[in-house]
Amino acid sequence: MKFVTMLLLLTSLASCFASERESKEASDINLTSKKYFVKGMTCGGCIIGVKMALKKSDELLFEDKDISVGEATIKFKKKDYKGDKTDCAVTSSIEKVTDFKVFLDKEHTKRACGS
């Protein structure tokens, strides 16, 4: 009896995880991810500053963000990502309140917006 109960419990848990994964995969279809390289962001305090800058922005619509030392990966709904316009909004949001510079490449040669 314990075996049957345990088997039923494991089956329902597996089903729950599978449907959660399928739901995430379905929502990811409508998302696009963009990686920005942030020069000068070298510590945990810097990461917090960038997270706060992005959160304060009124012009950015994004679904999720993953910020680590030197990098910011932001997920947008495909309909909300407008290429250069969105890249400039991200740049403006970060550079307006921090001393960091935002680039599109790891070598920091291609600015995410303008000069």
The 8 nearest C-alpha neighbors of each residue, nearest first, counted from 0:
[[1, 3, 2, 4, 5, 6, 7, 8],
 [2, 0, 4, 3, 5, 6, 7, 8],
 [1, 3, 5, 0, 4, 6, 7, 8],
 [4, 2, 6, 0, 5, 1, 7, 8],
 [5, 3, 1, 7, 6, 2, 8, 0],
 [4, 6, 8, 2, 3, 7, 1, 9],
 [5, 7, 3, 9, 4, 8, 2, 10],
 [8, 6, 10, 4, 5, 9, 3, 11],
 [7, 9, 5, 11, 6, 10, 4, 12],
 [10, 8, 12, 6, 11, 7, 13, 5],
 [11, 9, 7, 13, 8, 12, 6, 14],
 [10, 12, 14, 8, 13, 9, 15, 7],
 [13, 11, 15, 9, 14, 10, 8, 16],
 [14, 12, 10, 16, 15, 11, 9, 17],
 [13, 15, 11, 17, 12, 16, 10, 18],
 [14, 16, 12, 18, 13, 17, 11, 19],
 [17, 15, 19, 13, 14, 18, 20, 12],
 [16, 18, 14, 20, 19, 15, 13, 21],
 [17, 19, 21, 15, 20, 16, 22, 14],
 [20, 18, 16, 22, 17, 21, 15, 23],
 [21, 19, 23, 17, 22, 18, 24, 16],
 [22, 20, 18, 24, 23, 19, 25, 17],
 [21, 23, 19, 25, 20, 24, 18, 26],
 [24, 22, 20, 26, 25, 21, 27, 19],
 [25, 23, 27, 21, 22, 26, 20, 28],
 [26, 24, 22, 23, 28, 27, 21, 29],
 [25, 27, 23, 28, 24, 29, 22, 30],
 [28, 26, 30, 24, 29, 25, 23, 31],
 [29, 27, 26, 25, 30, 24, 31, 23],
 [28, 30, 27, 26, 77, 76, 31, 25],
 [31, 29, 76, 27, 77, 75, 28, 74],
 [30, 32, 75, 77, 74, 76, 33, 29],
 [31, 33, 74, 73, 75, 30, 72, 34],
 [32, 34, 73, 72, 74, 35, 31, 75],
 [35, 33, 72, 71, 73, 36, 32, 70],
 [36, 34, 71, 103, 70, 102, 72, 37],
 [37, 35, 70, 102, 69, 101, 105, 103],
 [36, 38, 101, 69, 70, 100, 40, 102],
 [39, 37, 100, 99, 40, 69, 101, 36],
 [38, 40, 99, 41, 37, 100, 69, 98],
 [41, 39, 69, 45, 38, 68, 37, 42],
 [40, 42, 68, 39, 69, 45, 43, 46],
 [43, 41, 45, 44, 68, 40, 46, 69],
 [42, 44, 46, 45, 47, 41, 68, 67],
 [43, 45, 47, 46, 42, 48, 41, 40],
 [46, 44, 48, 40, 42, 43, 47, 49],
 [45, 47, 43, 49, 48, 44, 50, 66],
 [46, 48, 50, 44, 45, 49, 51, 43],
 [49, 47, 45, 51, 46, 50, 52, 44],
 [48, 50, 52, 46, 51, 47, 93, 53],
 [51, 49, 47, 53, 52, 48, 54, 46],
 [50, 52, 54, 48, 49, 53, 47, 55],
 [53, 51, 49, 55, 93, 54, 50, 92],
 [54, 52, 50, 56, 51, 55, 92, 49],
 [53, 55, 51, 52, 56, 50, 57, 49],
 [56, 54, 52, 53, 51, 57, 92, 50],
 [57, 55, 53, 58, 54, 59, 92, 52],
 [56, 58, 59, 55, 60, 54, 53, 92],
 [57, 59, 56, 60, 88, 92, 85, 89],
 [60, 58, 57, 56, 61, 88, 89, 85],
 [61, 59, 79, 58, 75, 62, 57, 76],
 [62, 60, 75, 63, 74, 59, 76, 73],
 [61, 63, 75, 74, 76, 60, 64, 73],
 [64, 62, 74, 61, 73, 65, 75, 72],
 [63, 65, 73, 72, 74, 66, 71, 62],
 [64, 66, 72, 71, 73, 67, 63, 70],
 [65, 67, 71, 70, 64, 72, 46, 68],
 [68, 66, 70, 69, 71, 46, 65, 43],
 [67, 69, 41, 70, 40, 42, 46, 66],
 [68, 70, 37, 40, 36, 67, 38, 41],
 [71, 69, 36, 67, 37, 68, 35, 66],
 [70, 72, 66, 35, 34, 65, 73, 36],
 [73, 71, 34, 65, 33, 64, 35, 66],
 [72, 74, 64, 33, 32, 63, 71, 65],
 [75, 73, 32, 63, 62, 31, 61, 64],
 [76, 74, 61, 31, 62, 30, 80, 77],
 [75, 77, 30, 79, 78, 29, 31, 80],
 [76, 78, 30, 79, 80, 31, 29, 75],
 [77, 79, 76, 80, 81, 75, 29, 30],
 [80, 78, 76, 77, 81, 75, 60, 61],
 [81, 79, 77, 78, 75, 82, 85, 76],
 [80, 82, 85, 84, 79, 83, 78, 86],
 [83, 81, 85, 84, 80, 86, 87, 79],
 [84, 82, 86, 85, 87, 81, 112, 111],
 [83, 85, 87, 82, 86, 81, 88, 80],
 [84, 86, 88, 81, 87, 82, 83, 80],
 [87, 85, 83, 89, 88, 84, 111, 90],
 [86, 88, 112, 90, 84, 85, 89, 91],
 [87, 89, 85, 91, 90, 86, 92, 84],
 [90, 88, 92, 86, 87, 91, 85, 93],
 [91, 89, 87, 93, 88, 92, 101, 94],
 [90, 92, 88, 94, 89, 93, 95, 87],
 [93, 91, 89, 90, 95, 52, 94, 53],
 [92, 94, 90, 52, 91, 95, 96, 49],
 [93, 95, 97, 91, 96, 99, 92, 90],
 [94, 96, 92, 93, 91, 97, 98, 52],
 [95, 97, 94, 93, 52, 92, 98, 48],
 [98, 96, 94, 99, 95, 93, 48, 49],
 [97, 99, 94, 100, 96, 39, 95, 93],
 [100, 98, 39, 97, 38, 94, 37, 40],
 [101, 99, 38, 37, 94, 102, 98, 39],
 [100, 102, 37, 90, 111, 36, 110, 38],
 [103, 101, 110, 111, 36, 107, 109, 104],
 [102, 104, 111, 35, 109, 36, 110, 105],
 [105, 103, 106, 107, 102, 109, 36, 108],
 [104, 106, 107, 36, 103, 102, 108, 35],
 [105, 107, 104, 108, 109, 102, 36, 103],
 [108, 106, 105, 104, 102, 109, 38, 110],
 [107, 109, 106, 110, 104, 102, 105, 103],
 [110, 108, 102, 103, 107, 104, 111, 106],
 [111, 109, 102, 112, 103, 101, 113, 108],
 [112, 110, 102, 103, 86, 101, 109, 87],
 [113, 111, 87, 110, 86, 90, 114, 83],
 [114, 112, 110, 111, 87, 109, 83, 90],
 [113, 110, 112, 111, 109, 102, 100, 108]]
